[in-house]
Amino acid sequence: MKLHHDPVSTTSRATLMLIEEIGLSMDTAIVDLFRGEHQAPDFLALNPNGAVPVLEDGDFVLTEGSAILKYLAEGSAFYPATPKVRARINQAMDWFNTGLYRDFGYGLVYAQTLPDYRYEDAAVQAATLHRAEIRARRWLEILDRHWLAGGAYLCGAAPTIADLMGAVYVTLGDWIAYDLSPYPNVVRWLHAVRARPSWSAVHGPWDALVASFHQPIAA
């Protein structure tokens, strides 16, 4: 199998963590998003969406991060086969993708850090960020008070692929130094996920990128 990824990509980070967690042998190819390599013709032939990660397993190509996590985790403790447990994991992953990531990631974080997501009109930009902030707070409150209120992880006492995916989405807030202190269960959960050896094994490039966002501007 071969994984095309960028080590600072949000969904790539979750996939790389899973590979570390289950000890999967994997060929890898870096697709540098900041250099525009995801728009190169040969990569678009593989994934017309121009996004990473992309998994090749022989002639089989898989292009969505959530689907890749489920495919790779099959048979592991990170994606148990018990129908109700698996349904809960699927539910959590869908919840992150359709709610929190949209407003927190795209609406609030990317809109402040990535040029393609900013509005040139200052009033439109301010209104967009204000709306995204309100919505993001609502999702974080649900994450704190519902998903993480009764256990160490999203779906019980042990981590699953839902935790890997959710944690990389929430830690996008590192880019803008987002204050998570109003959400103590979220803080506790992120501390547990960050403490896993797979996190440190994967996040060197990410930590360097986060540091670059907070470098003081030279006079």
C-alpha positions in Angstrom: 0.0 0.0 0.0 1.0 3.6 -0.6 -0.1 6.8 1.1 0.1 10.1 -0.6 0.0 12.8 2.1 1.3 16.1 3.5 2.6 15.7 7.1 0.9 19.0 8.0 -2.4 18.2 6.4 -5.2 17.8 9.0 -6.6 14.5 7.7 -3.1 13.2 6.8 -2.1 13.5 10.5 -4.8 11.3 11.6 -4.0 8.7 9.0 -0.3 8.8 9.9 -1.1 8.3 13.6 -3.2 5.3 12.9 -0.4 3.7 10.8 1.9 4.2 13.8 -0.7 2.9 16.3 -1.3 -0.4 14.5 2.2 -0.9 13.1 1.1 -0.9 9.5 3.8 -1.2 6.8 3.2 1.6 4.3 5.0 3.2 1.4 4.5 7.0 1.5 4.8 9.9 -0.9 4.7 13.5 0.3 2.4 15.9 -1.6 3.4 19.4 -0.5 0.3 21.5 -0.3 2.1 24.8 0.2 4.0 24.2 -3.1 0.8 23.4 -4.9 1.8 19.8 -5.6 -1.8 18.7 -5.0 -2.8 20.5 -8.2 -0.1 18.8 -10.4 -1.7 16.9 -13.4 -0.3 13.5 -12.2 -1.8 13.9 -8.8 -5.1 15.2 -10.1 -5.2 12.1 -12.3 -5.1 10.1 -9.0 -7.5 12.3 -7.1 -9.4 14.9 -9.1 -10.4 16.6 -5.8 -6.8 17.7 -5.4 -6.7 16.7 -1.8 -4.7 14.5 0.6 -4.5 11.8 1.9 -4.9 9.3 -0.9 -4.4 5.6 -0.4 -3.4 3.2 -3.1 -3.8 -0.5 -2.4 -2.9 -2.2 -5.7 -5.5 -1.0 -8.2 -7.8 0.3 -5.5 -7.7 4.0 -4.8 -9.3 5.7 -1.8 -9.5 9.5 -1.5 -11.4 10.5 1.6 -9.7 10.7 5.0 -12.6 9.2 7.0 -12.9 6.3 4.6 -9.1 5.7 4.6 -9.1 5.5 8.4 -11.9 3.0 8.4 -10.3 0.9 5.7 -6.9 0.8 7.3 -8.3 0.2 10.8 -10.3 -2.8 9.8 -9.6 -5.7 12.2 -7.9 -3.5 14.7 -8.9 -2.3 18.2 -9.3 1.2 16.7 -12.4 0.1 14.7 -14.1 -2.7 16.6 -16.4 -5.0 14.6 -19.2 -4.9 17.1 -22.1 -3.2 15.2 -23.2 -0.8 17.9 -19.7 0.2 18.8 -18.8 0.7 15.2 -21.9 2.7 14.6 -21.0 5.0 17.5 -17.5 5.6 16.0 -19.1 6.3 12.6 -21.5 8.7 14.2 -18.7 10.6 15.9 -16.7 10.9 12.7 -19.7 12.1 10.7 -20.4 14.6 13.5 -16.9 16.1 13.3 -17.0 16.3 9.5 -20.4 17.9 9.1 -20.3 20.3 12.1 -17.2 21.1 14.0 -14.7 21.0 11.1 -16.9 23.1 8.9 -17.3 26.0 11.4 -14.1 25.7 13.5 -11.7 24.6 10.8 -12.9 26.2 7.6 -14.9 29.0 9.0 -12.7 30.2 11.8 -9.1 28.8 11.5 -8.5 28.6 7.8 -10.3 32.0 7.3 -7.6 33.6 9.4 -4.5 31.7 8.2 -4.9 30.6 4.6 -5.3 33.2 1.8 -7.8 31.2 -0.2 -10.3 31.3 2.6 -10.1 35.0 3.5 -12.5 37.6 2.2 -10.9 40.7 0.8 -13.7 42.9 2.1 -12.9 43.6 5.7 -16.5 43.9 6.8 -17.4 40.5 5.2 -14.3 38.9 6.7 -15.2 40.2 10.2 -18.8 39.1 9.9 -17.8 35.7 8.6 -15.4 35.2 11.5 -17.9 36.3 14.1 -20.5 33.9 12.8 -18.0 31.0 12.7 -16.8 31.8 16.2 -20.4 31.5 17.6 -21.0 28.3 15.8 -17.6 26.8 16.7 -18.3 27.5 20.4 -21.6 25.6 20.1 -19.8 22.6 18.6 -17.1 22.7 21.3 -19.7 22.8 24.0 -21.4 19.7 22.6 -18.0 18.0 22.3 -17.2 18.9 25.9 -20.6 18.2 27.6 -21.9 15.3 25.5 -19.3 13.4 23.6 -16.6 13.6 26.3 -18.7 13.8 29.5 -18.9 10.1 30.3 -15.6 8.6 29.3 -11.9 9.0 28.6 -12.4 9.0 24.9 -15.2 9.8 22.5 -16.6 6.3 22.3 -15.6 4.8 25.7 -12.5 3.9 27.7 -10.2 3.2 24.7 -9.2 5.4 21.7 -10.6 4.8 18.3 -10.2 6.3 14.8 -12.9 8.8 15.9 -10.5 10.2 18.5 -7.6 10.4 16.0 -9.7 12.3 13.5 -11.4 14.5 16.1 -8.2 15.5 17.8 -6.5 16.7 14.6 -9.5 18.8 13.8 -9.7 20.4 17.2 -5.9 21.1 17.3 -6.3 23.2 14.2 -6.9 25.8 16.9 -3.2 25.8 17.6 -2.7 27.9 14.4 -4.6 30.8 16.0 -3.8 30.0 19.7 -7.5 29.3 20.3 -8.4 29.1 24.0 -9.9 25.8 24.9 -9.9 26.3 28.6 -13.7 26.8 28.8 -14.0 23.1 27.7 -12.2 21.1 30.4 -13.2 17.7 29.0 -11.9 18.7 25.6 -8.6 19.7 27.2 -8.4 16.5 29.2 -9.1 14.4 26.1 -6.6 16.3 23.9 -3.9 15.8 26.6 -4.6 12.0 26.5 -4.4 11.9 22.7 -1.3 14.1 22.5 0.4 11.8 25.1 0.3 8.8 22.8 3.6 7.9 21.2 1.9 8.1 17.8 1.3 11.8 18.3 5.0 12.7 18.8 6.1 10.3 16.0 3.9 12.2 13.5 3.7 15.8 14.6 7.3 17.2 14.2 6.4 19.0 10.9 3.1 20.2 12.4 4.8 21.7 15.5 7.2 23.6 13.2 4.3 24.9 11.2 2.4 26.0 14.3 5.6 27.8 15.6 5.9 29.6 12.3 2.4 31.1 12.7 3.4 32.6 16.0 6.8 34.1 15.0 7.0 37.8 15.9 7.0 40.0 12.8 10.4 41.8 12.3 10.3 45.5 12.6 
